Amino acid sequence: MLTDALSEGGMEIPRLSGPAAERLLDKLFAGSSVANPIDFLATGTAEQLGHIIDACENDFDEVDAIAVIFGSPGLFPVDDVYNLIHEKIRSCKKPVYPVMPSVINVKREIADFIARGNAIFTDEVLFGRALGRINATPAPAVPENIDGAGGDDLNGMSSRTDLRLIREVIDGAGEGYLPPEKVSLLLRAAGIETVPESVVTSVEDAVMDATKMGYPVVMKVVGPVHKSDIGGVALNISSEERVREEYDRMIALPEVTGILIQKMLAGRELFCGATREGRFGHLVMAGMGGIFIEVFRDVATALVPVSETEARSMIRALKSYKIIKGTRGSAGVSEEAFDRVITALSDLLVAAPEIAEMDINPLLGTPDNIVAVDARTRIQASGSRQ
C-alpha cells in the first residue's frame, strides 16, 4: 500500500541488497527481511530499530528518507522505541518520518511523543500520498537579494513593481490594518490594477467624486474590518439622490470614519491572498471568489516566492478551473492576468515581509484583465527583510 501511494507521486522504494544488507540482517531476529520494506518482526527491539535506521542513514546511498511504521498491540510499554525515534529524527541527516497507527493501543506513548515536538502520520497510505504530492510539487522560485530598506532595486522582481513606494508605505505604517488608500497604493506599486476609488468624509465630496467616476458606483464604509456584516456596502448606485441617502446611512454606522466610493465594474469574482506562516514565510492563496471561497473552499496555495510556472499550476489545480477557462458560452478569465496578480503579490510579500496577512477579495476578472476591487492588509512588525 505504501509502495502504491508513493508511486502515485513518482517515487520509488529501492531494493536493498549486497554486503550492507547482509550485515544488517545479521543484527536482526531470524525471519526478518531487509529487502525493503525492512521488516524486523513484531518481536524486534528498540536496539534493532536503531541498527536499521543507522544502516539506512550510513550504508544505503540509494535511500533518501526513512519512514518508520511502528504499531503495537499495547501489551507492553514501547517508550524505548519512541525515545529512539525521537533521537534519530534529530540526529539523522536523512529525514525520518514516524508513522504510528496504534493511536488507541499506545495512546499515552504517542501523546508523549507529540508533546516533545514531534509530528506523526497515523496511516502509511496518508504518509505516502502526502510525500508523493510534495515530490510532485514544482520547486519554488529562487528569491534574489533585496537592497537595504528604502532601496529601489530587487533583482529578478517584475519591472511593474515599485519597490521604493512599497517600502515608503510599509515603513510609514504602524501595526494593524492599513487604511484603504494605503492598501491601494501597495497593490498598484506591486503592479496589481485597482478599481478607481476615493475616500470621502462629506456628502458633497461623495456626490462630486461619484459623478466624476461615472455611475453606477459602489459605496463602502471605512473603519470596520467586516463591512458587509454591518450593512456597510451598497452596490449599483446610479444617481446623486442614492449617493446622498447611502452616505447619510453609512456614516452613522458604528466605527465608521469615512466612505469609500468605487466605480462599479463587472466580471468573474476571484480571490488572492496571503498569510505569514512563521519560519516558512508567506503562503499565497488563489481561487475563485464569492461562494467558491466561502462555501467550497476551492483554493490553491504556494509558498513565496511564486514563479510564473507555479502560479499557472495553482490556477489549473482549482476545481473551478473550467469556469476560469470559460464554459457553456460564458466568458472566462485571462489566465495570464491571473498569473500576474499571483506573482505580483508574491513580489510584494518579498519586498514587505511585515505584511502579516492580505486578502484581495474580490478581484474582478474578464477575458482581458483583472482588477482588484476590495482588499485588506494587516501589518505586524515581527516580519523581517529577506
Short mmCIF file of the C-alpha atoms (twelve columns), coordinates in Angstrom:
data_MODEL
# 
_entry.id   MODEL 
# 
loop_
_atom_site.group_PDB 
_atom_site.id 
_atom_site.type_symbol 
_atom_site.label_atom_id 
_atom_site.label_alt_id 
_atom_site.label_comp_id 
_atom_site.label_asym_id 
_atom_site.label_seq_id 
_atom_site.Cartn_x 
_atom_site.Cartn_y 
_atom_site.Cartn_z 
_atom_site.pdbx_PDB_model_num 
ATOM 1   C CA . MET A 1   0.000   0.000   0.000   1 
ATOM 2   C CA . LEU A 2   2.806   2.410   0.820   1 
ATOM 3   C CA . THR A 3   4.550   1.490   -2.432  1 
ATOM 4   C CA . ASP A 4   1.392   2.239   -4.409  1 
ATOM 5   C CA . ALA A 5   0.887   5.563   -2.657  1 
ATOM 6   C CA . LEU A 6   4.465   6.674   -3.302  1 
ATOM 7   C CA . SER A 7   4.290   5.570   -6.918  1 
ATOM 8   C CA . GLU A 8   1.373   7.965   -7.428  1 
ATOM 9   C CA . GLY A 9   3.832   10.785  -6.740  1 
ATOM 10  C CA . GLY A 10  6.573   9.380   -8.974  1 
ATOM 11  C CA . MET A 11  8.661   7.998   -6.092  1 
ATOM 12  C CA . GLU A 12  10.340  4.598   -5.674  1 
ATOM 13  C CA . ILE A 13  11.223  2.265   -2.806  1 
ATOM 14  C CA . PRO A 14  14.678  0.909   -3.731  1 
ATOM 15  C CA . ARG A 15  15.521  -2.764  -3.173  1 
ATOM 16  C CA . LEU A 16  18.344  -3.224  -0.652  1 
ATOM 17  C CA . SER A 17  20.943  -5.915  -1.258  1 
ATOM 18  C CA . GLY A 18  24.644  -6.651  -1.065  1 
ATOM 19  C CA . PRO A 19  27.089  -6.829  1.870   1 
ATOM 20  C CA . ALA A 20  25.497  -3.910  3.758   1 
ATOM 21  C CA . ALA A 21  22.111  -5.632  3.652   1 
ATOM 22  C CA . GLU A 22  23.660  -8.893  4.839   1 
ATOM 23  C CA . ARG A 23  25.383  -7.141  7.771   1 
ATOM 24  C CA . LEU A 24  22.102  -5.562  8.804   1 
ATOM 25  C CA . LEU A 25  20.228  -8.866  8.532   1 
ATOM 26  C CA . ASP A 26  22.752  -10.483 10.895  1 
ATOM 27  C CA . LYS A 27  21.732  -7.983  13.611  1 
ATOM 28  C CA . LEU A 28  18.024  -8.859  13.403  1 
ATOM 29  C CA . PHE A 29  15.993  -11.845 14.579  1 
ATOM 30  C CA . ALA A 30  15.632  -14.860 12.306  1 
ATOM 31  C CA . GLY A 31  12.784  -14.384 9.867   1 
ATOM 32  C CA . SER A 32  13.398  -10.661 9.414   1 
ATOM 33  C CA . SER A 33  13.710  -9.138  5.947   1 
ATOM 34  C CA . VAL A 34  15.859  -6.282  4.683   1 
ATOM 35  C CA . ALA A 35  14.734  -6.318  1.046   1 
ATOM 36  C CA . ASN A 36  12.775  -3.089  1.662   1 
ATOM 37  C CA . PRO A 37  10.401  -2.546  3.262   1 
ATOM 38  C CA . ILE A 38  12.619  -3.707  6.112   1 
ATOM 39  C CA . ASP A 39  10.652  -5.980  8.454   1 
ATOM 40  C CA . PHE A 40  12.215  -6.668  11.854  1 
ATOM 41  C CA . LEU A 41  9.146   -8.539  13.155  1 
ATOM 42  C CA . ALA A 42  6.760   -7.729  15.990  1 
ATOM 43  C CA . THR A 43  9.323   -9.037  18.481  1 
ATOM 44  C CA . GLY A 44  12.005  -6.620  17.287  1 
ATOM 45  C CA . THR A 45  13.680  -4.384  19.845  1 
ATOM 46  C CA . ALA A 46  14.489  -0.693  20.029  1 
ATOM 47  C CA . GLU A 47  18.151  -1.593  19.605  1 
ATOM 48  C CA . GLN A 48  17.399  -3.405  16.355  1 
ATOM 49  C CA . LEU A 49  15.378  -0.442  15.091  1 
ATOM 50  C CA . GLY A 50  18.404  1.701   15.833  1 
ATOM 51  C CA . HIS A 51  20.579  -0.598  13.698  1 
ATOM 52  C CA . ILE A 52  18.060  -0.329  10.851  1 
ATOM 53  C CA . ILE A 53  17.908  3.479   10.930  1 
ATOM 54  C CA . ASP A 54  21.709  3.738   11.173  1 
ATOM 55  C CA . ALA A 55  22.122  1.452   8.178   1 
ATOM 56  C CA . CYS A 56  19.645  3.477   6.119   1 
ATOM 57  C CA . GLU A 57  21.448  6.638   7.180   1 
ATOM 58  C CA . ASN A 58  25.019  5.489   6.521   1 
ATOM 59  C CA . ASP A 59  25.156  2.326   4.399   1 
ATOM 60  C CA . PHE A 60  22.499  2.710   1.699   1 
ATOM 61  C CA . ASP A 61  23.121  5.690   -0.576  1 
ATOM 62  C CA . GLU A 62  20.003  4.857   -2.567  1 
ATOM 63  C CA . VAL A 63  17.851  5.693   0.474   1 
ATOM 64  C CA . ASP A 64  16.900  9.384   0.644   1 
ATOM 65  C CA . ALA A 65  14.408  9.231   3.522   1 
ATOM 66  C CA . ILE A 66  13.286  6.803   6.207   1 
ATOM 67  C CA . ALA A 67  9.661   6.001   7.048   1 
ATOM 68  C CA . VAL A 68  9.354   4.199   10.393  1 
ATOM 69  C CA . ILE A 69  5.998   2.411   10.614  1 
ATOM 70  C CA . PHE A 70  5.621   1.184   14.168  1 
ATOM 71  C CA . GLY A 71  2.448   -0.254  15.621  1 
ATOM 72  C CA . SER A 72  1.862   -2.054  18.910  1 
ATOM 73  C CA . PRO A 73  -0.883  -4.218  20.417  1 
ATOM 74  C CA . GLY A 74  -0.391  -2.319  23.672  1 
ATOM 75  C CA . LEU A 75  0.623   -5.386  25.685  1 
ATOM 76  C CA . PHE A 76  3.905   -3.850  26.878  1 
ATOM 77  C CA . PRO A 77  5.430   -0.355  27.085  1 
ATOM 78  C CA . VAL A 78  7.148   0.963   23.955  1 
ATOM 79  C CA . ASP A 79  8.703   4.112   25.401  1 
ATOM 80  C CA . ASP A 80  12.180  2.924   24.446  1 
ATOM 81  C CA . VAL A 81  11.204  2.720   20.772  1 
ATOM 82  C CA . TYR A 82  9.565   6.153   20.813  1 
ATOM 83  C CA . ASN A 83  12.599  7.627   22.600  1 
ATOM 84  C CA . LEU A 84  14.855  6.161   19.924  1 
ATOM 85  C CA . ILE A 85  12.751  7.579   17.088  1 
ATOM 86  C CA . HIS A 86  12.703  10.970  18.824  1 
ATOM 87  C CA . GLU A 87  16.515  10.967  18.968  1 
ATOM 88  C CA . LYS A 88  17.001  9.729   15.401  1 
ATOM 89  C CA . ILE A 89  14.718  12.436  13.986  1 
ATOM 90  C CA . ARG A 90  17.115  14.991  15.449  1 
ATOM 91  C CA . SER A 91  20.433  13.289  14.718  1 
ATOM 92  C CA . CYS A 92  19.954  11.819  11.241  1 
ATOM 93  C CA . LYS A 93  20.859  13.822  8.148   1 
ATOM 94  C CA . LYS A 94  18.186  11.980  6.198   1 
ATOM 95  C CA . PRO A 95  14.580  12.797  7.164   1 
ATOM 96  C CA . VAL A 96  12.838  10.297  9.417   1 
ATOM 97  C CA . TYR A 97  9.036   10.123  9.131   1 
ATOM 98  C CA . PRO A 98  7.234   8.355   12.007  1 
ATOM 99  C CA . VAL A 99  4.036   6.513   11.087  1 
ATOM 100 C CA . MET A 100 2.220   5.406   14.268  1 
ATOM 101 C CA . PRO A 101 -1.120  3.698   13.598  1 
ATOM 102 C CA . SER A 102 -1.760  2.399   17.150  1 
ATOM 103 C CA . VAL A 103 -3.440  5.609   18.319  1 
ATOM 104 C CA . ILE A 104 -5.621  3.724   20.812  1 
ATOM 105 C CA . ASN A 105 -3.359  0.893   21.987  1 
ATOM 106 C CA . VAL A 106 -0.432  3.169   22.854  1 
ATOM 107 C CA . LYS A 107 -2.285  6.457   23.223  1 
ATOM 108 C CA . ARG A 108 -0.108  7.661   26.105  1 
ATOM 109 C CA . GLU A 109 3.205   6.977   24.363  1 
ATOM 110 C CA . ILE A 110 2.053   8.724   21.190  1 
ATOM 111 C CA . ALA A 111 0.780   11.709  23.179  1 
ATOM 112 C CA . ASP A 112 4.159   11.970  24.941  1 
ATOM 113 C CA . PHE A 113 5.972   11.682  21.605  1 
ATOM 114 C CA . ILE A 114 3.938   14.527  20.084  1 
ATOM 115 C CA . ALA A 115 4.305   16.655  23.225  1 
ATOM 116 C CA . ARG A 116 8.093   16.541  22.716  1 
ATOM 117 C CA . GLY A 117 7.724   18.446  19.457  1 
ATOM 118 C CA . ASN A 118 7.238   15.594  17.003  1 
ATOM 119 C CA . ALA A 119 4.634   15.157  14.273  1 
ATOM 120 C CA . ILE A 120 3.268   11.788  13.171  1 
ATOM 121 C CA . PHE A 121 1.211   10.134  10.456  1 
ATOM 122 C CA . THR A 122 -1.424  7.697   11.676  1 
ATOM 123 C CA . ASP A 123 -1.619  5.797   8.384   1 
ATOM 124 C CA . GLU A 124 1.116   4.803   5.951   1 
ATOM 125 C CA . VAL A 125 -1.067  5.479   2.911   1 
ATOM 126 C CA . LEU A 126 -1.730  9.053   4.035   1 
ATOM 127 C CA . PHE A 127 2.007   9.490   4.518   1 
ATOM 128 C CA . GLY A 128 2.807   8.027   1.114   1 
ATOM 129 C CA . ARG A 129 0.306   10.240  -0.669  1 
ATOM 130 C CA . ALA A 130 1.468   13.358  1.190   1 
ATOM 131 C CA . LEU A 131 5.120   12.664  0.380   1 
ATOM 132 C CA . GLY A 132 4.226   11.879  -3.214  1 
ATOM 133 C CA . ARG A 133 2.356   15.164  -3.604  1 
ATOM 134 C CA . ILE A 134 5.254   17.113  -2.127  1 
ATOM 135 C CA . ASN A 135 7.615   15.345  -4.509  1 
ATOM 136 C CA . ALA A 136 5.407   16.319  -7.455  1 
ATOM 137 C CA . THR A 137 5.208   19.983  -6.417  1 
ATOM 138 C CA . PRO A 138 7.293   22.304  -8.614  1 
ATOM 139 C CA . ALA A 139 10.350  23.796  -6.952  1 
ATOM 140 C CA . PRO A 140 9.729   27.351  -5.709  1 
ATOM 141 C CA . ALA A 141 11.254  30.317  -7.451  1 
ATOM 142 C CA . VAL A 142 14.640  31.371  -6.097  1 
ATOM 143 C CA . PRO A 143 14.485  34.799  -4.427  1 
ATOM 144 C CA . GLU A 144 17.141  37.354  -5.232  1 
ATOM 145 C CA . ASN A 145 18.727  39.625  -2.650  1 
ATOM 146 C CA . ILE A 146 16.971  42.865  -1.796  1 
ATOM 147 C CA . ASP A 147 18.869  46.090  -1.284  1 
ATOM 148 C CA . GLY A 148 18.642  47.788  2.088   1 
ATOM 149 C CA . ALA A 149 15.350  49.306  3.262   1 
ATOM 150 C CA . GLY A 150 14.349  52.173  1.041   1 
ATOM 151 C CA . GLY A 151 16.356  50.798  -1.882  1 
ATOM 152 C CA . ASP A 152 14.943  50.887  -5.383  1 
ATOM 153 C CA . ASP A 153 16.173  47.599  -6.818  1 
ATOM 154 C CA . LEU A 154 15.075  43.991  -6.437  1 
ATOM 155 C CA . ASN A 155 16.909  41.669  -8.797  1 
ATOM 156 C CA . GLY A 156 14.517  39.319  -10.541 1 
ATOM 157 C CA . MET A 157 11.428  41.265  -9.461  1 
ATOM 158 C CA . SER A 158 8.933   42.316  -12.118 1 
ATOM 159 C CA . SER A 159 9.509   45.704  -13.697 1 
ATOM 160 C CA . ARG A 160 5.934   46.512  -12.685 1 
ATOM 161 C CA . THR A 161 6.975   46.606  -9.026  1 
ATOM 162 C CA . ASP A 162 7.776   49.966  -7.423  1 
ATOM 163 C CA . LEU A 163 9.947   48.829  -4.506  1 
ATOM 164 C CA . ARG A 164 10.594  52.349  -3.258  1 
ATOM 165 C CA . LEU A 165 6.880   53.130  -2.938  1 
ATOM 166 C CA . ILE A 166 6.196   49.774  -1.243  1 
ATOM 167 C CA . ARG A 167 8.855   50.469  1.392   1 
ATOM 168 C CA . GLU A 168 7.608   54.034  1.839   1 
ATOM 169 C CA . VAL A 169 4.103   52.786  2.646   1 
ATOM 170 C CA . ILE A 170 5.293   49.963  4.907   1 
ATOM 171 C CA . ASP A 171 7.919   51.997  6.784   1 
ATOM 172 C CA . GLY A 172 5.361   54.711  7.472   1 
ATOM 173 C CA . ALA A 173 2.685   52.329  8.724   1 
ATOM 174 C CA . GLY A 174 2.021   51.243  12.277  1 
ATOM 175 C CA . GLU A 175 0.833   47.804  13.303  1 
ATOM 176 C CA . GLY A 176 -2.687  46.754  12.408  1 
ATOM 177 C CA . TYR A 177 -4.869  47.134  9.340   1 
ATOM 178 C CA . LEU A 178 -3.873  49.695  6.730   1 
ATOM 179 C CA . PRO A 179 -6.448  52.272  5.573   1 
ATOM 180 C CA . PRO A 180 -7.947  51.576  2.126   1 
ATOM 181 C CA . GLU A 181 -5.953  54.265  0.331   1 
ATOM 182 C CA . LYS A 182 -2.666  52.771  1.611   1 
ATOM 183 C CA . VAL A 183 -3.727  49.269  0.565   1 
ATOM 184 C CA . SER A 184 -4.489  50.567  -2.924  1 
ATOM 185 C CA . LEU A 185 -1.065  52.219  -3.058  1 
ATOM 186 C CA . LEU A 186 0.589   48.902  -2.187  1 
ATOM 187 C CA . LEU A 187 -1.387  47.000  -4.809  1 
ATOM 188 C CA . ARG A 188 -0.606  49.491  -7.556  1 
ATOM 189 C CA . ALA A 189 3.061   49.615  -6.501  1 
ATOM 190 C CA . ALA A 190 3.147   45.815  -6.914  1 
ATOM 191 C CA . GLY A 191 1.627   46.048  -10.384 1 
ATOM 192 C CA . ILE A 192 -1.906  44.967  -9.449  1 
ATOM 193 C CA . GLU A 193 -4.536  47.155  -11.086 1 
ATOM 194 C CA . THR A 194 -7.183  48.618  -8.750  1 
ATOM 195 C CA . VAL A 195 -10.650 49.953  -9.410  1 
ATOM 196 C CA . PRO A 196 -10.946 53.789  -9.496  1 
ATOM 197 C CA . GLU A 197 -11.843 54.919  -5.978  1 
ATOM 198 C CA . SER A 198 -11.751 57.716  -3.436  1 
ATOM 199 C CA . VAL A 199 -12.386 58.119  0.287   1 
ATOM 200 C CA . VAL A 200 -14.701 60.953  1.297   1 
ATOM 201 C CA . THR A 201 -15.833 62.443  4.602   1 
ATOM 202 C CA . SER A 202 -18.638 64.697  3.392   1 
ATOM 203 C CA . VAL A 203 -21.770 64.109  1.362   1 
ATOM 204 C CA . GLU A 204 -20.835 66.835  -1.127  1 
ATOM 205 C CA . ASP A 205 -17.477 65.201  -1.845  1 
ATOM 206 C CA . ALA A 206 -19.283 61.877  -2.228  1 
ATOM 207 C CA . VAL A 207 -21.594 63.304  -4.880  1 
ATOM 208 C CA . MET A 208 -18.727 65.070  -6.690  1 
ATOM 209 C CA . ASP A 209 -16.477 62.001  -6.828  1 
ATOM 210 C CA . ALA A 210 -19.284 59.643  -7.851  1 
ATOM 211 C CA . THR A 211 -20.254 61.976  -10.676 1 
ATOM 212 C CA . LYS A 212 -16.630 62.262  -11.789 1 
ATOM 213 C CA . MET A 213 -16.218 58.454  -11.869 1 
ATOM 214 C CA . GLY A 214 -19.479 57.938  -13.703 1 
ATOM 215 C CA . TYR A 215 -22.461 55.916  -12.495 1 
ATOM 216 C CA . PRO A 216 -23.034 53.231  -11.350 1 
ATOM 217 C CA . VAL A 217 -20.766 53.277  -8.289  1 
ATOM 218 C CA . VAL A 218 -20.236 51.234  -5.124  1 
ATOM 219 C CA . MET A 219 -20.099 52.744  -1.628  1 
ATOM 220 C CA . LYS A 220 -18.372 51.068  1.336   1 
ATOM 221 C CA . VAL A 221 -17.682 52.118  4.907   1 
ATOM 222 C CA . VAL A 222 -14.129 52.825  6.036   1 
ATOM 223 C CA . GLY A 223 -13.125 51.701  9.542   1 
ATOM 224 C CA . PRO A 224 -14.891 48.406  10.332  1 
ATOM 225 C CA . VAL A 225 -12.993 45.342  9.117   1 
ATOM 226 C CA . HIS A 226 -16.139 43.366  8.210   1 
ATOM 227 C CA . LYS A 227 -18.100 45.883  6.148   1 
ATOM 228 C CA . SER A 228 -20.902 43.597  4.961   1 
ATOM 229 C CA . ASP A 229 -21.744 42.411  8.478   1 
ATOM 230 C CA . ILE A 230 -22.945 45.904  9.490   1 
ATOM 231 C CA . GLY A 231 -24.611 46.823  6.202   1 
ATOM 232 C CA . GLY A 232 -21.629 48.864  5.133   1 
ATOM 233 C CA . VAL A 233 -21.705 48.037  1.415   1 
ATOM 234 C CA . ALA A 234 -24.111 49.398  -1.205  1 
ATOM 235 C CA . LEU A 235 -23.920 48.311  -4.868  1 
ATOM 236 C CA . ASN A 236 -25.151 49.662  -8.186  1 
ATOM 237 C CA . ILE A 237 -25.779 53.228  -7.038  1 
ATOM 238 C CA . SER A 238 -26.928 55.104  -10.135 1 
ATOM 239 C CA . SER A 239 -27.981 58.571  -9.020  1 
ATOM 240 C CA . GLU A 240 -26.959 61.564  -6.886  1 
ATOM 241 C CA . GLU A 241 -30.016 61.005  -4.704  1 
ATOM 242 C CA . ARG A 242 -28.910 57.440  -3.862  1 
ATOM 243 C CA . VAL A 243 -25.381 58.659  -3.104  1 
ATOM 244 C CA . ARG A 244 -26.769 61.137  -0.574  1 
ATOM 245 C CA . GLU A 245 -29.086 58.556  1.015   1 
ATOM 246 C CA . GLU A 246 -26.367 55.902  1.367   1 
ATOM 247 C CA . TYR A 247 -23.798 58.383  2.638   1 
ATOM 248 C CA . ASP A 248 -26.105 59.579  5.436   1 
ATOM 249 C CA . ARG A 249 -26.968 55.985  6.379   1 
ATOM 250 C CA . MET A 250 -23.417 54.627  6.329   1 
ATOM 251 C CA . ILE A 251 -21.642 57.472  8.076   1 
ATOM 252 C CA . ALA A 252 -23.899 56.911  11.092  1 
ATOM 253 C CA . LEU A 253 -22.846 53.271  11.483  1 
ATOM 254 C CA . PRO A 254 -20.531 52.350  14.401  1 
ATOM 255 C CA . GLU A 255 -16.767 52.956  13.990  1 
ATOM 256 C CA . VAL A 256 -17.136 54.446  10.503  1 
ATOM 257 C CA . THR A 257 -14.502 57.107  9.720   1 
ATOM 258 C CA . GLY A 258 -15.271 57.714  6.056   1 
ATOM 259 C CA . ILE A 259 -16.897 56.361  2.917   1 
ATOM 260 C CA . LEU A 260 -15.088 54.642  0.055   1 
ATOM 261 C CA . ILE A 261 -16.547 55.244  -3.395  1 
ATOM 262 C CA . GLN A 262 -15.590 52.970  -6.300  1 
ATOM 263 C CA . LYS A 263 -16.523 52.666  -9.917  1 
ATOM 264 C CA . MET A 264 -18.759 49.596  -10.234 1 
ATOM 265 C CA . LEU A 265 -17.297 47.014  -12.608 1 
ATOM 266 C CA . ALA A 266 -18.437 43.610  -13.859 1 
ATOM 267 C CA . GLY A 267 -16.531 40.340  -14.141 1 
ATOM 268 C CA . ARG A 268 -15.861 36.950  -12.570 1 
ATOM 269 C CA . GLU A 269 -15.129 37.162  -8.855  1 
ATOM 270 C CA . LEU A 270 -11.643 35.883  -7.991  1 
ATOM 271 C CA . PHE A 271 -9.624  35.762  -4.789  1 
ATOM 272 C CA . CYS A 272 -5.957  36.151  -3.967  1 
ATOM 273 C CA . GLY A 273 -4.453  36.461  -0.506  1 
ATOM 274 C CA . ALA A 274 -1.593  35.569  1.794   1 
ATOM 275 C CA . THR A 275 -0.682  34.839  5.397   1 
ATOM 276 C CA . ARG A 276 2.700   34.753  7.095   1 
ATOM 277 C CA . GLU A 277 3.370   31.253  8.423   1 
ATOM 278 C CA . GLY A 278 6.250   31.621  10.871  1 
ATOM 279 C CA . ARG A 279 9.600   30.307  9.680   1 
ATOM 280 C CA . PHE A 280 8.037   29.074  6.432   1 
ATOM 281 C CA . GLY A 281 7.477   32.631  5.249   1 
ATOM 282 C CA . HIS A 282 4.362   33.698  3.393   1 
ATOM 283 C CA . LEU A 283 1.738   31.363  1.959   1 
ATOM 284 C CA . VAL A 284 -0.041  32.720  -1.121  1 
ATOM 285 C CA . MET A 285 -3.602  31.562  -1.833  1 
ATOM 286 C CA . ALA A 286 -5.666  31.971  -5.002  1 
ATOM 287 C CA . GLY A 287 -9.005  30.816  -6.315  1 
ATOM 288 C CA . MET A 288 -12.466 31.854  -7.354  1 
ATOM 289 C CA . GLY A 289 -14.084 34.421  -5.085  1 
ATOM 290 C CA . GLY A 290 -17.636 34.715  -3.789  1 
ATOM 291 C CA . ILE A 291 -19.346 31.425  -2.940  1 
ATOM 292 C CA . PHE A 292 -16.359 29.382  -4.128  1 
ATOM 293 C CA . ILE A 293 -14.081 30.709  -1.380  1 
ATOM 294 C CA . GLU A 294 -16.715 30.937  1.366   1 
ATOM 295 C CA . VAL A 295 -18.537 27.649  0.828   1 
ATOM 296 C CA . PHE A 296 -16.475 25.321  -1.377  1 
ATOM 297 C CA . ARG A 297 -13.042 26.400  -0.098  1 
ATOM 298 C CA . ASP A 298 -11.659 25.967  -3.607  1 
ATOM 299 C CA . VAL A 299 -8.201  27.436  -3.014  1 
ATOM 300 C CA . ALA A 300 -4.709  26.667  -4.329  1 
ATOM 301 C CA . THR A 301 -1.630  27.555  -2.268  1 
ATOM 302 C CA . ALA A 302 2.103   28.062  -2.694  1 
ATOM 303 C CA . LEU A 303 4.988   29.369  -0.604  1 
ATOM 304 C CA . VAL A 304 6.634   32.652  -1.548  1 
ATOM 305 C CA . PRO A 305 8.416   33.269  -3.860  1 
ATOM 306 C CA . VAL A 306 5.992   32.087  -6.545  1 
ATOM 307 C CA . SER A 307 7.210   31.742  -10.128 1 
ATOM 308 C CA . GLU A 308 5.009   32.211  -13.199 1 
ATOM 309 C CA . THR A 309 5.064   28.446  -13.761 1 
ATOM 310 C CA . GLU A 310 3.921   27.746  -10.214 1 
ATOM 311 C CA . ALA A 311 1.226   30.431  -10.440 1 
ATOM 312 C CA . ARG A 312 -0.123  28.802  -13.586 1 
ATOM 313 C CA . SER A 313 -0.113  25.404  -11.827 1 
ATOM 314 C CA . MET A 314 -2.069  26.908  -8.918  1 
ATOM 315 C CA . ILE A 315 -4.763  28.193  -11.266 1 
ATOM 316 C CA . ARG A 316 -5.063  24.915  -13.147 1 
ATOM 317 C CA . ALA A 317 -5.272  22.935  -9.888  1 
ATOM 318 C CA . LEU A 318 -8.534  24.645  -8.933  1 
ATOM 319 C CA . LYS A 319 -11.755 22.625  -9.113  1 
ATOM 320 C CA . SER A 320 -13.303 25.721  -10.689 1 
ATOM 321 C CA . TYR A 321 -10.662 25.946  -13.433 1 
ATOM 322 C CA . LYS A 322 -13.267 25.257  -16.124 1 
ATOM 323 C CA . ILE A 323 -15.085 28.435  -15.080 1 
ATOM 324 C CA . ILE A 324 -11.847 30.417  -15.371 1 
ATOM 325 C CA . LYS A 325 -11.341 28.991  -18.875 1 
ATOM 326 C CA . GLY A 326 -14.943 29.755  -19.800 1 
ATOM 327 C CA . THR A 327 -17.732 27.238  -20.066 1 
ATOM 328 C CA . ARG A 328 -21.128 26.866  -21.791 1 
ATOM 329 C CA . GLY A 329 -20.759 30.069  -23.724 1 
ATOM 330 C CA . SER A 330 -19.766 32.147  -20.694 1 
ATOM 331 C CA . ALA A 331 -16.658 34.306  -20.941 1 
ATOM 332 C CA . GLY A 332 -13.675 33.108  -18.960 1 
ATOM 333 C CA . VAL A 333 -10.860 34.962  -17.232 1 
ATOM 334 C CA . SER A 334 -7.413  35.827  -18.551 1 
ATOM 335 C CA . GLU A 335 -5.051  33.224  -17.072 1 
ATOM 336 C CA . GLU A 336 -2.119  35.451  -17.952 1 
ATOM 337 C CA . ALA A 337 -3.606  38.309  -15.939 1 
ATOM 338 C CA . PHE A 338 -4.324  35.975  -13.019 1 
ATOM 339 C CA . ASP A 339 -0.710  34.759  -13.190 1 
ATOM 340 C CA . ARG A 340 0.451   38.361  -12.955 1 
ATOM 341 C CA . VAL A 341 -1.669  39.044  -9.881  1 
ATOM 342 C CA . ILE A 342 -0.335  35.969  -8.050  1 
ATOM 343 C CA . THR A 343 3.319   36.668  -8.871  1 
ATOM 344 C CA . ALA A 344 2.879   40.388  -8.153  1 
ATOM 345 C CA . LEU A 345 1.509   39.551  -4.705  1 
ATOM 346 C CA . SER A 346 4.477   37.235  -4.170  1 
ATOM 347 C CA . ASP A 347 6.879   40.050  -5.126  1 
ATOM 348 C CA . LEU A 348 5.075   42.400  -2.746  1 
ATOM 349 C CA . LEU A 349 5.481   39.968  0.146   1 
ATOM 350 C CA . VAL A 350 9.189   39.511  -0.561  1 
ATOM 351 C CA . ALA A 351 9.618   43.295  -0.543  1 
ATOM 352 C CA . ALA A 352 7.394   43.792  2.519   1 
ATOM 353 C CA . PRO A 353 7.645   40.800  4.892   1 
ATOM 354 C CA . GLU A 354 5.963   42.924  7.572   1 
ATOM 355 C CA . ILE A 355 2.653   42.073  5.899   1 
ATOM 356 C CA . ALA A 356 1.098   39.502  8.238   1 
ATOM 357 C CA . GLU A 357 -1.968  38.894  6.117   1 
ATOM 358 C CA . MET A 358 -3.510  40.205  2.916   1 
ATOM 359 C CA . ASP A 359 -6.912  39.475  1.451   1 
ATOM 360 C CA . ILE A 360 -7.791  40.717  -2.059  1 
ATOM 361 C CA . ASN A 361 -11.443 39.751  -2.464  1 
ATOM 362 C CA . PRO A 362 -12.952 40.245  -4.847  1 
ATOM 363 C CA . LEU A 363 -10.770 40.603  -7.864  1 
ATOM 364 C CA . LEU A 364 -12.935 41.037  -10.952 1 
ATOM 365 C CA . GLY A 365 -11.713 39.082  -13.951 1 
ATOM 366 C CA . THR A 366 -12.573 39.363  -17.642 1 
ATOM 367 C CA . PRO A 367 -11.015 37.756  -20.711 1 
ATOM 368 C CA . ASP A 368 -8.733  40.792  -20.981 1 
ATOM 369 C CA . ASN A 369 -7.892  41.960  -17.472 1 
ATOM 370 C CA . ILE A 370 -8.187  41.541  -13.693 1 
ATOM 371 C CA . VAL A 371 -8.861  44.437  -11.316 1 
ATOM 372 C CA . ALA A 372 -8.720  44.454  -7.504  1 
ATOM 373 C CA . VAL A 373 -11.983 45.745  -6.052  1 
ATOM 374 C CA . ASP A 374 -11.516 45.250  -2.321  1 
ATOM 375 C CA . ALA A 375 -8.551  44.326  -0.155  1 
ATOM 376 C CA . ARG A 376 -7.384  44.460  3.422   1 
ATOM 377 C CA . THR A 377 -3.860  44.242  4.739   1 
ATOM 378 C CA . ARG A 378 -2.567  43.767  8.269   1 
ATOM 379 C CA . ILE A 379 0.949   44.840  9.232   1 
ATOM 380 C CA . GLN A 380 2.894   43.178  12.030  1 
ATOM 381 C CA . ALA A 381 6.375   44.416  12.836  1 
ATOM 382 C CA . SER A 382 7.766   40.941  13.641  1 
ATOM 383 C CA . GLY A 383 8.275   40.412  9.903   1 
ATOM 384 C CA . SER A 384 11.893  40.755  8.784   1 
ATOM 385 C CA . ARG A 385 13.502  41.641  5.469   1 
ATOM 386 C CA . GLN A 386 14.596  38.595  3.496   1 
# 
